[in-house]
Each structure stands twice: as C-alpha cells, then as structure tokens.
C-alpha cells in the first residue's frame, strides 16, 4: 500500500538546535577546495607530514596479530597500552600521571564537547581568551554558558584579568602554546601565576595543547598540568603530529572528572575506535614521534619564515602581525576602519582565502583582524598570496 501525497513534516527543533551555527572556517573551506585558490584559511596540517607508509604497516601489523581484538568493541576510557604510554610521556619527577587519569576521545573536539556536557549549566560563567579557538566556542555554546572574555597580549593570557573576572567561573579555557588563532605563547612566569590564581579561586583550568610539540626553536615550555595535576585538565591530540584523519585525542585530569567524562562518553559513542587506538600505539610505541616531529617543525618553520618575510615586504604601514615561534598561525591586525569580512570577499575574487578574525571572539568581535595559516602553502604561493592581500589592503588606506 502506498500513501498518496503524504504531508511533509514540519520539523520542530530543540532550543539547543535552533542556536547552532555553522563554523565560519568550514564555510570558507568549501571555497578553498578550488585548486586555483591560495588558501591561508584552514587550520589543516600539511599532508606532506603524514606518515602514510608507517600507518599502513601499523594497520597491517595490528590486523595480522590482533585483528579480532582491534575490530571489537573497546573500553570507554580507551586502549590501556596507549593510555599508559600517554601517562608516562606526561609524567615528570614532580608530577606522576597515572593511566586512570587519561581518557581517549574521538578527536579533541569531542573532548571539548564532553567537558561542556559535564561542567557547564545554562548561564554558567566560562572564561575564554580574547580571541579564542572557534571550535571551543562552538562546543561550549551548545550548553548556553555566559562567556567572560579575559585579556591577552603578546605574552599570552593576562593572569590579572583572570583574577579580576574569575570568581564563580566553571572553567578557564586556554591554549598556552602557539595559540589558535593568534600564534601567541603563554610565558613560563604567567603559567605559574595562572595555575596559582585558578587554584585559589577554585577554577578548573583547561590546558588545550594540540600545537605544543610544533616549536621551531628551543624546548617545549612546561605544561601547566604538571604544576597542579589536581586542578588542570590537559587536552592532547595526534592530529597535528600524525594525521587528523584518525580523529584521536585524549583528556587528562583528576580521576573524579575522568570517570564523569567516561559516563558522558558512553552516552555519546560508547568508545573511540579500538582499531585506531591500537594502530597509533603501534606507530608511536618505539619512539617514532621523536624522529617524526622534527621533520614537521622544519617544514613549518620554513613556511612560517616565508610568510613573515612576505608580510614585511607587502603589507603596508599600520598593519601588525604576530611572530609565532611554533604552531600553524599568524594573526594580523588591520587599521580599525578595514573590515576583514569585506576584505575576504575581495580576496576570493583574487583567488586568495583567509579566515576573518571576528568569529574567534566570544563577545565583542574585532572585525579588523584575520588569521593566516601557512603550513599547507609552499613558499612561492605564500609570497604570491600575501602580495595580493597587501595590494587589497593598500587600496583601503
């Protein structure tokens, strides 16, 4: 029996669904799929860094030796040997991290969503950097917090701003290393000060660190997790040091929090892919990252230098930008009267793309800002794209 002319459903979405918005970056990426576009838009790792052969060999090895285990359901908190590896790698003489403090997630974006689910109620005060990572703002926004913007300068987040605004906050979200979107790094002195302030105010400090290993000079700065393991929630990811396609990250924190995150994850996806976790452990267990990460740093360092040189050559006086010592991004501040959204429309006509800075602000957006990513563009194309942007900006002065 077939219904004739059934009436279409008039969908009634939840209040939560009604306030969801698409990522500005994802919308721009649709444009950048055109091969003629020089894209400084996406925060995508360079495919040149993906260890394809190593991953292939690891898949073969895992499926040959432990295929039935790898293809089965797994524990919600993750594959034990991988959690043990992560705990050991994060431990220091003064701060021992236990495997029970580690939970694997399907990309650190899931970790952000789970943290929002267990820590944020409607109207909760949530402290975020100014500007902050767009993905975190999206993840937390679902739970309808009241965002409180805390100040940043060239040395990263300003601790005194946290002290002034932090009372009663459910969490502080921070990216201390080569921040997305600005490329700024939180100084060592401020790390200790920030951890102390958050401990005194009883604020969980979320230390999101996807870029920390991508430092171009010197050694990585100390993790805030090791300064106060009982008050810092650490987030890591394999997206930037192996490949984002595996969608594998982890959250480290006090066991009370991890068990609550585990319950929330059970309601979301039961567990992260057992096969993926076993493959990643196979790849990294014998020290591969110690060999691989320096090659990523070398590539990104050269492309960052190429962009900084081009900015100095083609951008007019009155435009400023950050000078990151690692990571993937440069943050540009234009004269106040120039709207980066309008500039983007003109740039796309010239086959150049970037991300306007407005969406990275939780509250009062500064529309004269923009983010440039240099890691997927070769130096010659970086020079060409920045020259085109420079001409467009000069025309607006």
VENCORJO-V513541 format. One line per field, one symbol per residue. psi: psi as a letter, one per 30 degrees, with the letter a starting at -180 (. if undefined). burial: I if it has 16 or more other ideal C-beta (glycine too) atoms within 10 Angstrom, else O. A space follows every 10 residues. Layout:
psi = ???
burial = ???
This chain:
psi = kkkkhkkkkj kjlleeefgk kkkeeeeefe effkffkjjg ekhklkfffk ieeeeeeeee eeeeeheeee glllkeflke eeeeeeeeff klefjkklef gkkklikfee eeeeeeeffk lkfkkkkllj llkeeeeeee feghljkjkl llafgakjef eeeeffkgkf lkkkjfjhkj ffglkkleef eeeeeeeeee fhjkjjjkif fefhkfkalk lkkfeffiff fkjkklkgef fdkfffikal kkakeeeeee eeeeeefege lljeeeeeee eeeffggeff eeeeeeeeee eeeeeeeeee eeefklkfkl llilgabgkk kkklkefkjf eeeeeeeefg hkkajkfeff kfcjkjfgll kkkffgklee eeeeeeeeee eeeeff.
burial = OOOOOOOOOO OOOOOOOOOO OOOIIOOIIO OIOOOOIIII IIIIIIOOIO IOOIIOOIIO OIOOOOOOOI OOOIIIIIIO OIIOIIIOOI OOOOOOIOIO IIIIIIIIII IIIIIIIOII OOOIIIIIII IIIIIIIIII IOIOIOIIII OIOOOIIIIO IIIOIIOOII IIIIIIIIII IIIIIIIOOI IOIIIOIIOO OOIIIIIIII IIIIIIOOOO IOIIIIIOIO IIIIIIIIII IIIIOIIIII IIIIOOIIOI IIOIIOOOOO IIIIIIIIII IIIIOOOIIO OIIOOIIOOI IOIIOIIIOI IOOIIOOOIO IIOIIIIIII IIIIOOOIOI OOIIOIIIOI IIIIIIIIII IIOOOOIIII IIIIIIIOOO IIIIIIOIII OIIOOOO
